[in-house]
Amino acid sequence: MLGIGIGTISAQAEPAPLFAPILPEIREKLPQGLQMRLPATLPERPETLYPFVKANDRGLQVYLAIDAECDRPSCSVGGASVFTQTGFASWQRKLENAEAIALPNGIQGYYLKLGEGEDADHYVIWQQDGAGYVIGTDSRNTERQELVQIAASMVSEPPIR
């Protein structure tokens, strides 16, 4: 099994400015016992991204859409999620097809590609703080190494409670 390592990434103490408008909503909707982590930086994109939040008793998802009027996951170009252990179980079952990667702070992560070609979705999955974290994007939007760097930033950032 191949692995990728990410060096030390310093914490910025706050998520990327893109997320500032939704921080109160994240705090309000976080299921009890969960903490959300968001990256301090994101790769540059030609279009503006608009974050929106979805939550249920199994977790919280922050999606990034390119249309400010669309708040459906189908409109997103990627996102980040935190899940309870119950909500994370379906992701854990996919790990046998994933590649192990080393994230900061001794966290074991996994890179997972689902699908083929331009239709493939890419994910980085890990456990931290007693919860499961998943970030994902399609192959047209973010390169694999960028996705791993986003995960490394999230691991290193202080949690949102």
C-alpha positions in Angstrom: 0.0 0.0 0.0 1.4 3.4 -0.9 1.2 6.4 1.4 1.5 10.1 1.2 2.9 12.2 4.0 2.1 15.9 4.8 4.7 17.9 6.8 3.8 20.1 9.7 1.2 22.7 8.9 0.8 25.5 11.4 -2.7 26.4 12.6 -4.1 29.7 11.6 -6.6 29.7 14.5 -9.6 30.4 12.3 -11.2 28.9 9.1 -10.7 30.5 5.7 -12.7 33.8 5.4 -15.1 32.1 3.0 -16.6 30.3 5.9 -17.1 33.3 8.2 -20.8 33.9 7.3 -21.8 30.4 8.2 -19.9 29.9 11.5 -23.0 30.8 13.6 -25.1 28.4 11.6 -22.5 25.6 12.1 -22.4 26.2 15.8 -26.2 26.2 16.0 -26.7 23.0 13.9 -23.8 20.9 15.1 -25.2 17.7 16.6 -24.4 17.3 20.3 -20.9 16.0 21.0 -19.5 16.8 17.5 -16.9 19.5 16.6 -16.4 20.8 13.0 -13.0 21.5 11.5 -12.6 23.7 8.5 -9.5 24.5 6.5 -7.6 27.8 7.0 -7.0 28.1 3.3 -8.5 26.7 0.0 -7.0 26.5 -3.5 -7.7 29.5 -5.7 -10.7 29.1 -8.0 -11.8 31.3 -10.9 -15.4 31.5 -9.6 -16.8 32.6 -6.3 -17.8 29.8 -3.9 -20.8 30.0 -1.6 -20.9 27.8 1.5 -24.0 26.3 2.9 -24.8 23.9 5.7 -26.9 20.8 6.0 -27.2 18.8 9.2 -29.0 15.9 10.8 -28.5 13.8 14.0 -25.7 11.9 12.3 -23.5 14.8 11.2 -23.0 18.2 9.6 -22.0 18.9 6.1 -20.6 22.2 4.7 -21.0 22.3 0.9 -19.4 24.8 -1.5 -21.6 25.9 -4.4 -20.8 28.1 -7.4 -24.4 29.4 -7.4 -25.4 31.6 -4.5 -29.1 30.6 -5.0 -28.6 26.9 -4.9 -28.3 25.2 -1.5 -28.6 21.5 -2.6 -25.7 19.1 -2.5 -26.1 18.5 -6.3 -25.1 22.2 -6.8 -21.8 21.8 -4.9 -18.3 21.4 -6.2 -17.1 19.9 -2.9 -17.5 20.0 0.8 -16.5 18.9 4.3 -18.4 16.8 6.8 -18.2 15.6 10.3 -20.1 12.5 11.4 -21.0 10.6 14.5 -19.6 7.1 14.6 -23.0 5.9 13.4 -23.0 8.3 10.5 -19.4 7.5 9.7 -20.0 3.7 9.5 -20.8 3.7 5.8 -17.5 5.6 5.0 -15.6 3.1 7.1 -16.8 0.3 5.0 -15.2 2.0 1.9 -11.7 2.1 3.5 -10.7 -1.3 2.1 -10.5 0.5 -1.4 -8.7 3.5 0.0 -5.0 4.5 0.1 -3.5 5.3 3.6 -2.1 8.8 4.0 -0.4 10.4 6.9 -2.0 13.7 8.1 -0.5 16.0 10.7 -0.7 15.4 14.5 -0.3 11.6 13.9 -3.7 11.3 12.3 -4.1 8.4 9.9 -6.2 9.4 6.8 -7.3 7.7 3.7 -7.6 8.9 0.1 -10.5 7.4 -1.8 -11.5 7.7 -5.4 -15.0 6.6 -6.4 -15.9 6.5 -10.1 -13.7 6.9 -13.2 -12.3 9.8 -15.3 -13.9 13.2 -15.1 -16.9 11.7 -13.3 -14.8 10.4 -10.4 -15.3 11.9 -6.9 -12.2 12.2 -4.6 -12.3 12.0 -0.8 -10.0 12.2 2.2 -11.4 10.4 5.2 -10.1 10.3 8.8 -11.2 10.1 12.5 -10.4 12.7 15.0 -12.0 14.0 18.2 -14.1 10.8 18.4 -15.8 11.6 15.1 -15.4 10.9 11.4 -14.4 13.6 8.9 -14.8 13.4 5.2 -13.9 16.0 2.6 -14.6 15.5 -1.1 -14.7 17.0 -4.6 -15.0 15.9 -8.1 -11.9 15.5 -10.2 -12.6 18.6 -12.3 -12.4 20.9 -9.3 -9.4 20.0 -7.1 -6.3 18.0 -7.6 -5.6 15.0 -5.3 -2.6 16.8 -3.6 -4.8 19.9 -3.0 -7.4 17.8 -1.4 -4.9 16.2 0.9 -3.5 19.6 1.8 -7.0 20.8 2.7 -7.5 17.8 5.0 -4.1 18.5 6.6 -5.2 22.1 7.3 -8.5 20.9 8.8 -6.7 18.4 11.1 -4.5 21.2 12.4 -7.1 23.9 12.9 -8.9 24.4 16.2 -12.4 22.8 16.2 -15.6 24.8 15.9 -18.0 24.0 18.8 
